[in-house]
């Protein structure tokens, strides 16, 4: 298994100044490299306290690249629907060169109605815009004199500069929430997968992974593919303290998410079947149940190591992204979480693998 830090801010100006947030996050990036983590990842969101302090993951990861030498940089994820593919492909190629090939590009569809409204984009177009954007970026990275005639963007002939550092292009990962067909397509295309297991039953996640790995093998790709899963994470030496504070930060993050998705109570989209239930599902969030089902990593290092052994039995050799800042804990507690994880959890899995 591999492990990294996922920066998903759940703050706004009333909680923390943006400049302070970025400085603290970049200090955590430095600590993550020192402690031996494999990657850092961040989101793309707008306007809401739910991720809104990171409207451009490329900018954040470029700063992270300047402060590190080894750790991988992962967009988790960039949204093709909100950026012209020539612009997006160029920004990512720059980052790949700045980091000398440490970039892994995660693409996502987005799901917040308020973000689509602000960009003037129909929610029902999100799947088609996603597919077109990923295809356009792949072609711009790997071909010259590209002529592209899509449903939303047409251009060419274009030869992108700079060319990506990694050839033919950086590894691609695809974010999926509940759609099995997306997992199969990612496997066929040779892309990695990014998942949030907390929003599905364990059996559903296993079925989605089975479809992904079967499609990957049938397409003739080597290995079993690359799977990233994000987990809320809070560690302390004392188990009671970890649960008390972990519960509070989970509650805060849940409140912020509830505000961001509130529009789904009245919105409907053919591209997001069942999302009208998301508000109700968030309201029913149960921290103790999530903990019991290994959907969150809260506890002492020994407890977390045992949870991860179970997760590995369920899902295989995956890459785990730890959300150590969600709920806006103090910097010192987030730094303690990654230090304790590095000292008390990582050695178990490094020795095994």
RATAHU-V381493 format. One record per residue. N is the residue number from 0. RES is the residue in one letter. OMEGA is omega as a letter, one per 40 degrees, with the letter a starting at -180 (999 if undefined). BURIAL is I if it has 16 or more other C-alpha atoms within 10 Angstrom, else O. D_FIRST is the distance of its C-alpha to the first C-alpha in Angstrom with 2 decimals. Layout:
N/RES/OMEGA/BURIAL/D_FIRST + N/RES/OMEGA/BURIAL/D_FIRST
//
This chain:
0/X/i/I/0.00 + 1/X/a/I/3.78 + 2/X/i/I/6.77 + 3/X/a/I/10.36 + 4/X/i/I/13.82 + 5/X/a/I/15.73 + 6/X/i/I/19.48 + 7/X/a/I/21.42 + 8/X/i/I/24.87 + 9/X/a/I/27.08 + 10/X/i/I/30.10 + 11/X/a/I/33.50 + 12/X/i/O/36.46 + 13/X/a/O/37.61 + 14/X/a/O/34.40 + 15/X/i/O/33.57 + 16/X/a/O/35.05 + 17/X/a/O/32.96 + 18/X/i/O/33.37 + 19/X/i/O/32.12 + 20/X/a/I/29.07 + 21/X/i/I/28.11 + 22/X/i/O/28.87 + 23/X/i/I/26.72 + 24/X/a/I/23.77 + 25/X/i/I/24.09 + 26/X/i/O/24.33 + 27/X/i/I/20.98 + 28/X/i/I/19.61 + 29/X/i/I/21.12 + 30/X/a/I/19.68 + 31/X/i/I/16.11 + 32/X/a/I/16.62 + 33/X/a/O/18.36 + 34/X/i/I/15.71 + 35/X/i/O/12.99 + 36/X/a/I/11.05 + 37/X/a/I/9.92 + 38/X/i/I/12.14 + 39/X/a/I/15.08 + 40/X/i/I/16.32 + 41/X/a/I/19.68 + 42/X/i/I/21.88 + 43/X/i/I/25.33 + 44/X/a/I/27.88 + 45/X/i/I/31.57 + 46/X/a/O/34.34 + 47/X/i/I/32.75 + 48/X/i/I/31.21 + 49/X/i/I/28.23 + 50/X/a/I/26.54 + 51/X/i/I/29.93 + 52/X/i/I/29.38 + 53/X/i/I/27.19 + 54/X/a/I/29.38 + 55/X/i/I/28.00 + 56/X/a/I/24.34 + 57/X/i/I/25.47 + 58/X/a/O/27.78 + 59/X/a/I/25.26 + 60/X/i/I/22.67 + 61/X/i/I/25.56 + 62/X/i/I/26.35 + 63/X/i/I/22.75 + 64/X/a/I/22.93 + 65/X/a/O/26.16 + 66/X/a/O/24.70 + 67/X/i/I/21.66 + 68/X/a/O/21.15 + 69/X/a/I/17.51 + 70/X/i/I/15.26 + 71/X/a/I/14.69 + 72/X/a/I/17.03 + 73/X/i/I/16.41 + 74/X/a/I/19.32 + 75/X/e/I/18.38 + 76/X/i/I/20.90 + 77/X/a/I/24.19 + 78/X/a/I/26.94 + 79/X/a/I/29.02 + 80/X/a/I/31.75 + 81/X/a/I/32.70 + 82/X/i/O/32.94 + 83/X/a/O/34.94 + 84/X/i/I/32.68 + 85/X/i/I/34.52 + 86/X/a/O/33.82 + 87/X/i/I/30.17 + 88/X/i/I/29.45 + 89/X/i/I/31.37 + 90/X/a/O/29.63 + 91/X/i/I/26.17 + 92/X/i/I/27.48 + 93/X/a/I/28.86 + 94/X/i/I/25.58 + 95/X/i/I/23.89 + 96/X/i/I/26.70 + 97/X/a/I/26.81 + 98/X/a/I/23.17 + 99/X/i/O/23.69 + 100/X/i/I/21.14 + 101/X/a/I/18.28 + 102/X/i/I/18.81 + 103/X/a/I/16.89 + 104/X/i/I/19.41 + 105/X/i/I/18.71 + 106/X/i/I/21.98 + 107/X/a/I/23.24 + 108/X/a/I/26.53 + 109/X/a/I/27.29 + 110/X/a/I/28.92 + 111/X/a/I/31.27 + 112/X/a/I/34.91 + 113/X/i/I/36.15 + 114/X/i/I/34.10 + 115/X/i/I/35.45 + 116/X/a/O/38.94 + 117/X/i/O/38.83 + 118/X/i/O/37.98 + 119/X/a/O/40.57 + 120/X/a/O/38.19 + 121/X/i/O/38.55 + 122/X/a/I/35.61 + 123/X/i/O/36.50 + 124/X/a/I/35.81 + 125/X/a/I/32.20 + 126/X/a/I/30.67 + 127/X/i/O/33.13 + 128/X/i/I/32.69 + 129/X/a/I/28.90 + 130/X/a/O/29.22 + 131/X/a/I/31.97 + 132/X/i/I/30.25 + 133/X/i/I/27.07 + 134/X/a/O/29.37 + 135/X/i/I/31.63 + 136/X/i/I/28.92 + 137/X/a/I/27.57 + 138/X/i/I/31.15 + 139/X/i/I/32.06 + 140/X/a/I/29.19 + 141/X/a/I/29.80 + 142/X/i/O/33.57 + 143/X/a/O/36.82 + 144/X/a/O/39.88 + 145/X/i/I/37.96 + 146/X/a/I/40.30 + 147/X/i/I/38.68 + 148/X/a/O/40.62 + 149/X/i/O/38.60 + 150/X/a/O/39.68 + 151/X/a/O/38.93 + 152/X/i/O/38.92 + 153/X/i/O/41.01 + 154/X/i/O/41.19 + 155/X/e/O/41.84 + 156/X/a/O/42.28 + 157/X/i/O/39.62 + 158/X/a/I/37.72 + 159/X/i/I/35.01 + 160/X/e/O/35.01 + 161/X/i/I/32.94 + 162/X/i/I/31.03 + 163/X/i/I/27.22 + 164/X/i/I/25.85 + 165/X/a/I/23.28 + 166/X/e/O/25.19 + 167/X/i/O/25.98 + 168/X/i/I/24.01 + 169/X/i/I/20.76 + 170/X/a/I/17.88 + 171/X/i/I/18.77 + 172/X/a/I/16.91 + 173/X/i/I/19.03 + 174/X/i/I/19.09 + 175/X/a/I/20.18 + 176/X/a/I/21.35 + 177/X/a/I/23.16 + 178/X/a/O/24.36 + 179/X/a/I/23.30 + 180/X/i/O/25.30 + 181/X/i/I/23.23 + 182/X/i/I/20.09 + 183/X/a/I/22.19 + 184/X/i/I/23.66 + 185/X/i/I/20.41 + 186/X/i/I/19.40 + 187/X/a/I/22.87 + 188/X/a/O/22.85 + 189/X/i/I/19.63 + 190/X/i/I/18.15 + 191/X/a/I/14.76 + 192/X/i/I/14.75 + 193/X/a/I/14.61 + 194/X/i/I/15.22 + 195/X/a/I/16.37 + 196/X/a/I/15.99 + 197/X/a/I/18.60 + 198/X/a/I/21.39 + 199/X/i/O/21.10 + 200/X/i/O/21.32 + 201/X/a/I/18.31 + 202/X/i/O/20.25 + 203/X/i/O/20.87 + 204/X/i/I/17.25 + 205/X/i/I/16.67 + 206/X/i/O/19.83 + 207/X/i/I/18.86 + 208/X/i/I/15.57 + 209/X/i/I/17.77 + 210/X/i/I/20.28 + 211/X/a/I/17.94 + 212/X/i/I/16.46 + 213/X/i/I/20.05 + 214/X/i/I/21.55 + 215/X/a/I/19.08 + 216/X/a/I/20.03 + 217/X/i/O/23.68 + 218/X/i/O/23.86 + 219/X/i/O/22.96 + 220/X/i/I/19.84 + 221/X/i/O/17.66 + 222/X/a/O/14.26 + 223/X/a/I/13.08 + 224/X/a/I/12.90 + 225/X/a/I/10.64 + 226/X/i/I/10.10 + 227/X/i/I/10.04 + 228/X/a/I/11.02 + 229/X/i/I/13.15 + 230/X/i/I/14.05 + 231/X/a/I/17.01 + 232/X/i/I/16.31 + 233/X/a/I/18.96 + 234/X/i/I/18.96 + 235/X/i/I/22.06 + 236/X/a/O/23.18 + 237/X/a/O/25.52 + 238/X/a/O/24.27 + 239/X/i/O/27.43 + 240/X/a/I/27.20 + 241/X/a/I/23.62 + 242/X/a/I/24.80 + 243/X/a/O/28.05 + 244/X/i/I/26.78 + 245/X/i/I/23.67 + 246/X/a/I/26.14 + 247/X/a/I/28.44 + 248/X/i/I/25.99 + 249/X/i/I/24.74 + 250/X/i/I/28.46 + 251/X/a/I/29.17 + 252/X/i/I/26.41 + 253/X/i/I/27.61 + 254/X/i/I/31.16 + 255/X/i/I/30.37 + 256/X/i/I/28.65 + 257/X/i/I/31.64 + 258/X/a/O/34.03 + 259/X/a/I/32.22 + 260/X/a/I/32.22 + 261/X/a/I/35.73 + 262/X/a/I/37.26 + 263/X/i/I/35.60 + 264/X/a/O/38.10 + 265/X/a/O/40.74 + 266/X/i/O/39.03 + 267/X/i/I/38.26 + 268/X/i/I/36.70 + 269/X/a/O/36.40 + 270/X/a/O/33.07 + 271/X/a/I/31.61 + 272/X/i/O/32.76 + 273/X/a/O/32.48 + 274/X/i/I/31.67 + 275/X/i/I/34.98 + 276/X/a/O/33.24 + 277/X/i/I/30.62 + 278/X/i/I/33.00 + 279/X/a/O/33.73 + 280/X/i/O/30.11 + 281/X/i/O/29.31 + 282/X/a/O/32.43 + 283/X/a/O/31.23 + 284/X/a/O/27.93 + 285/X/a/O/27.51 + 286/X/a/I/25.22 + 287/X/i/O/25.58 + 288/X/i/O/24.74 + 289/X/i/O/21.60 + 290/X/a/I/20.54 + 291/X/a/O/21.52 + 292/X/i/O/19.59 + 293/X/i/I/16.28 + 294/X/i/I/16.88 + 295/X/a/I/16.90 + 296/X/a/I/15.26 + 297/X/i/I/18.48 + 298/X/i/I/19.49 + 299/X/i/I/19.26 + 300/X/i/I/16.24 + 301/X/i/I/16.68 + 302/X/a/O/16.96 + 303/X/i/I/13.84 + 304/X/i/I/11.81 + 305/X/i/O/13.62 + 306/X/a/I/13.12 + 307/X/i/I/9.34 + 308/X/i/O/9.88 + 309/X/i/O/12.28 + 310/X/i/I/10.32 + 311/X/i/O/7.83 + 312/X/a/O/11.27 + 313/X/a/O/12.68 + 314/X/i/I/10.55 + 315/X/a/O/8.30 + 316/X/a/I/5.04 + 317/X/i/I/5.32 + 318/X/a/I/5.61 + 319/X/i/I/7.38 + 320/X/a/I/10.78 + 321/X/i/I/12.87 + 322/X/a/I/16.55 + 323/X/a/I/18.24 + 324/X/a/I/21.68 + 325/X/a/I/22.59 + 326/X/i/I/25.75 + 327/X/i/I/26.90 + 328/X/i/I/26.30 + 329/X/a/O/27.95 + 330/X/a/I/26.19 + 331/X/i/O/26.28 + 332/X/i/I/24.31 + 333/X/i/I/21.55 + 334/X/i/I/21.41 + 335/X/i/I/21.39 + 336/X/a/I/18.43 + 337/X/i/I/16.19 + 338/X/i/I/17.89 + 339/X/i/I/17.44 + 340/X/a/I/13.73 + 341/X/a/I/13.49 + 342/X/a/O/15.91 + 343/X/a/I/15.09 + 344/X/a/I/11.46 + 345/X/a/I/9.40 + 346/X/i/O/11.28 + 347/X/a/O/10.27 + 348/X/i/O/6.60 + 349/X/a/O/7.97 + 350/X/a/O/10.66 + 351/X/a/O/8.96 + 352/X/999/O/7.24
//
